[in-house]
Amino acid sequence: MHRPWTTNGVNSKADAEAVQGWIVKAGRRALLLPGDLKDPDYGREIVARTAETFGRLDLPVNNGAFQQPNEGLDGIEDAVFEDHFRTNVFGPFYVTKAAMAHMKPGASVIFTSSVNSKHPMPSLLAYSATKGALSNMVLSLAQLLSEKGIRVNGVLPGPIWTPFIPSGMDQDSVKSFGSKVPFGRPGQPPELASAYVMLASDEGSYTSGALVTVAGGMPVL
């Protein structure tokens, strides 16, 4: 079955293959599974194939997302609003639910939420709403899965420079992107890595239900 490689209009195949190359170069294995997170069967499929390929599943990271800016409420099409929730909220739910059959005590689940979950932007109404739902899901699941010995946490990135920024914004927004946080600049994807590593590691064994902000000094309460 053909699986899409495009997210928010950006073809991610080359990026995925580049990451796979670095993983292989480090002596590890990588499995690329393109698809549509809105499809519940896809969520179950990628979990099953991952567990089958590697023999275990310890750390699902729900990182896929959809974002489309809006200029006003009337400009948000019903289908686009639904796509935000089906991708950003339903997708992680399907994946996490399916993963429970393979995860053992000591395992961890990480969700990529956003500072928009606490500082929603009017121009990102649908996206901000989904990230609020994700942060809430982290807090609920941390309690629900504690009896299984599984930790659940979230990372709240601020303005991070990803391929979507130059492709999904107008030129003025691109030029000013990240300038309003105390650091005065956008973050780079590698600058998020330490948060995920900490939450995934055994050193974070008492950390569950945390929402870790990585936003260049931006206050998020």
N, C-alpha and C positions, 0 to 999 in steps of 0.2 A: 504494500500500500504506500502511495506517495505521501510523504510528510512535508509540510511547509517549513522553510527555513527563514521566513520573513517575519519580523516583529516591528510594529510601528513603521512599516515601510522600509526598514533597514534589513538588508540581506545579511544574516548572521553566520552563514556557512563558512566563509573564510575565517572569521574570528574563532569560530568553534574548532575548526581544523587546526588553527594556529595554537590554540590552548592545548588541544590534544597532542600536538607535536612536542610541546614543552613537557607535558606530563610523561610522555613516552621517553623523551630524552632523559628525564630524571629517573628512569627505570621503573616506572609505574604503568598501569593500564588505564585506558580511557574509553568509554563507550558513548558514542554520540547517538542521541535519540530525538531527532527533530519531530515536532508535532504541535498540536493545538491544545493548550491547557483547558480550553472550554469544554473539551470532550472528556466525559468521565471515564470512558473506556481507555483513552490515552493515558490518563493518570494511573490507572491500574496496570496498564501495560508496561509503562516505564519502570514502575516499582518491581513488577515481576521479573522483567528482563535484567534489571540491575542485580537483584538478589540471585538470579540464576547464574549470571555471568561471573559475579565476584564471590558467590557463596554466602553472602551476608549483607546486611544493610544496617549501618550504625548511625548515619547522620544525614537525613534528608535536609536539604537547604532549599526552601521555597523562595526562589529569587526571580522567577519570570513575572513580567508585568506588562500592562498595556496602558498607554497614556495618550490622550488627545486633548489639547487645550480648547477652551471655549471662550467666546466673546460675550455671551449672555445666555440666560436660561433657554430662550427660544432657539438658540443655535445648537443645543444638545439634542441630537436625534435619539429617539427611543432605543434604536438598535445599538448605537454607540454607548449609551449609558449602560445597557445590558452587557455589552462586551466588556466594559470595565469590570463589572462585578463577576461575570463568568470567568474571566481570565485571572483577575487579581485576588478574588476571594474563593470562588467555587473551585478553581484549579488547585490551589494549595490544600483545600479541604479534601478533595478527592485523593491527592497524593499522600497526604498525612494519614488519612483513614486507611488507605491500602497498605501503608508502610507498617502499621501496627502489627500485622501478622508476622513480620520478619524481625522486629526490634526486640532487644533483650534489655534487662535492667542495666543502667549505665549508659544507654544510648541517649541521643540528643536530637532535637528538632530545632531548626533555626528558620525564622521568617524574616524576609526583608520587608520592613514596613517603610516609614518615611517620617521626616519631621512634619510633613503635611498632615499626618494623623492628629497632630496637636496644634498645628498652625495652618489650617486649611486655607488654600488660595482660591479666590473667586474664579480665577481663570482656569482652575483645575478642579472644578466642583466634583465631578464624578470620581476622578483619581483620588482626591483627598478623602472622599467618603469611603472608598474601598480601603485605603490605608488605615483609616480609623477603625474599620471593621477588623483588619488584620491585627492591629495592636490589641484590640479587645479579645480576639481569638487567642493570642499568645497568653494573656492573663488567665483566660478560662481553661485552656488546655494545660497550662502549667499545674493547675490544681487537679484537673481531671486525670492526668496521666502520672501524677506523683506516686500513686499506689503501685504503678507498674515500674517505678524506678527510672522513668524517662523524663529528662529535663526538656523544657520548652522555653525558648527565648526569642527576642526580636532585635534587629538592628534598625536604627532610624537614621538613614543617610540624609544629609542636607544636600546642597548643590554639588553633585558629583558629575564630572565631565565624562559623559558616555556618548556613543555614536548617535543617540537620539537627539542630543542637544543641537548640533549643527543641522541635523536633517529635519527636526520637528519644530523649530522656532524661527521667528523672523530675525533678520540680521541685527536689529537693535537689541533684541532680547539676548541673542548669543553674545554680543559684545559686553553686555552688563551682567551676564550670568555669574553668580557667585560673589558679586562685588559688595553686596549688602551685609554679609556676615562679617564678624570681627576680623577674621583672617584676610578679608578683602579679595579673596580669590576662590574659584571652585576647587573642590578636592579631586584627586585622581583615584580611579578604581583601586589601585594597590594600597591607598591610604585607608581603605576600609578593611583590609585583610586582617589586621590585628584583632579587631572586634570579633570576627568570625572564629579565628583561631582560639581565642580565649574561651568563647562560649562552647566550642567544640571539644576542648581539651579536658583531661581529667582534673586539671588545676581549677576548672570551673565547676567542680562537682557539687557545690552548694548553691550554685547560681541557677535559678529557674524562675520564670516570670519576670525576667529583666527586659527592659527596653533600653538598649544602649545607643545613645546619640553620637553620631560622628558627623559634625556639622561646622567645623572651623570656628568654634567658640560661640555659636548661636545658642542662646538660652532656650531650652525646651522643657517646660514644666508640665 
